[in-house]
Amino acid sequence: MDRTQFIEVSVRHEHAVLSRDGALLVKTGASTGRSTKERFVVQRPEIMKDVDWGNINQPIDGEFADAYFAALKKRVVGGQHFCMNGYVGSFPIEVVSTSPWHILFAKNMFRRHVIPALAQHIPDDVNIEIWHDPHGKVSDLQLGREFPFEKAIIVDLAQLKVGIIGTAYAGEVKKSAFSVCNYLMPKYGIFPMHASANCMEDGDESSVLFGLSGTGKTTLSADPERFLIGDDEIVWSPTGISNLEGGCYAKLINLKESHEPDIYQAANKFGSILENVAFNEHTREIDFCDSSITENTRGSYSLDVLTRVFDQTQEAKPPKSIVFLTADAFGALPAVARLNPWQAQYHFISGYTAKLAGTEIGVTEPQAAFSACFGAPFMPRSPSVYAGMMAEMAKKYDVTVWLLNTGWTKGGYGKGERFPIPVSRRLLRAIQSGELNKVQMQKHPIFGFDVPVEVPGVDPEWLSFPQGPQVMELAKRFIANAESKKSAFTAEIVENGGPKVNN
């Protein structure tokens, strides 16, 4: 079946309706964000030493997992089901689901072809499977064993398969596949990144933007002056960087055509999927500012609908800049800062931002959060593995690393403004062009990084140096986080890269 047929089946079965402009409108019920407590990783002897076990990678025994997968597969193929075959990077993937629109989602998000330059680094006998029943329940599987939840996301890194039941949130399909890839890639000397990236048309001057959901990865990488490599999952091989996926899964709340024209136009095209957006039942007009269903409204669309996209059959050149996007909820961080190599590792492992409303179930307003590698839920190995790869690559290619704050100013969330997109975009362009390396800097008294005194084209009010108790409070949160994750931080990284607080 092609995309049009999946759309027809979805509408006919009343799983979805079409918007005025032709996008597929779907609702995911109670699950409007990623589930965290219901996600498990199968404990197999061959991966025990490789996984960073804990609250994120919760272990589940192999015997239960085997029964779960057998029952889920039987349930899925026992009724009407749909499937697609594609690639995640250069790994073949098959998705089998009881829901037609989720297969359309998979077609949007996964690749149709491999990248030859990337494929040469990895074996050709690795295949990933995803089994998916969004409308079933764990109790439907009749496993003969008590399980505390009626939905489950179980990831088997040894057998390279994922089983999802009880949640219709499409992001579970995408993120589970990438979690498997992010486990596999380091085995082959490839650095996987929860990041977006863009470059010039010839692949030169590439730039990587790390960040959690809502920090601006998609928005800032969609730059009309540059070409998009990918907006969420990038890999860095010995020969360059490339996109793991074939589409975008953009957060849409408060989307305005005047501010983000490329995303607005892509999200409203036929073949795109709009998840949990509010719309007029009669006219099918969409209100992207309406958060009555969730703050975490999403749009899935293929890269084919964008105009300025880097050739997806090629790798771009290694990046000239790495940018850590953080949505600081306290108004404690400056707009932008340059990091030395120790600070780069410290902030990468820390992964500070704010969890934004709706991204995870139960989060209703921004909360301070530390997510290692700016994507801990999707990086199964120890953060030290990924941080070591980043440091090695950055040193080899002489990459400058920056912290770009897309959060709040002057007192933080609820008091100050959020940095406007045009300001963040201007600062990013100054980073990518090398312009920001040439301006006068001042050393931050607590965090130690270099902060620009002024930037041409940016009003000084956005560059004012945050002061007050919130700065010290945030520094203490960084220190406490590093203390709680001692296995990820070396003493050298903490001493040379972390903030200094005089007690």
Secondary structure, 3 states (H helix, E strand, C coil): CCHHHHHHHHHHCCCCEECCCCCEEECCCCCCCECCCCEEEEECHHHCCCCCECCCEEEEEHHHHHHHHHHHHHHHHCCCCEEEEEEECCEEEEEEECCHHHHHHHHHHCECCCCHHHHCCCCCCCCEEEEEECCCCHHHHCCCCCCCCCCEEEEECCCCEEEEECCCCCHHHHHHHHHHHHHHHHHHCCEEEEEEEEECCCCCCCEEEECCCCCCHHHHHCCCCCEEEECCEEEEECCEEEECCCEEEEECCCCCCCCCHHHHHHHCCCCCEEECCEECCCCCCEECCCCCCCCCCEEEEEHHHCCCECCCCCCECCCCEEEEEECCCCCCCCCEEEECHHHHHHHHHHCEEEECCCCECCCCCCEEEECHHHCHHHCCCCHHHHHHHHHHHHHHCCCEEEEEECCECCCCCCCCCECCHHHHHHHHHHHHHCHHHHCCEEECCCCCCEEECCCCCCCHHHHCCCCCHHHHHHHHHHHHHHHHCCCCCCHHHHHHHCCCCCC
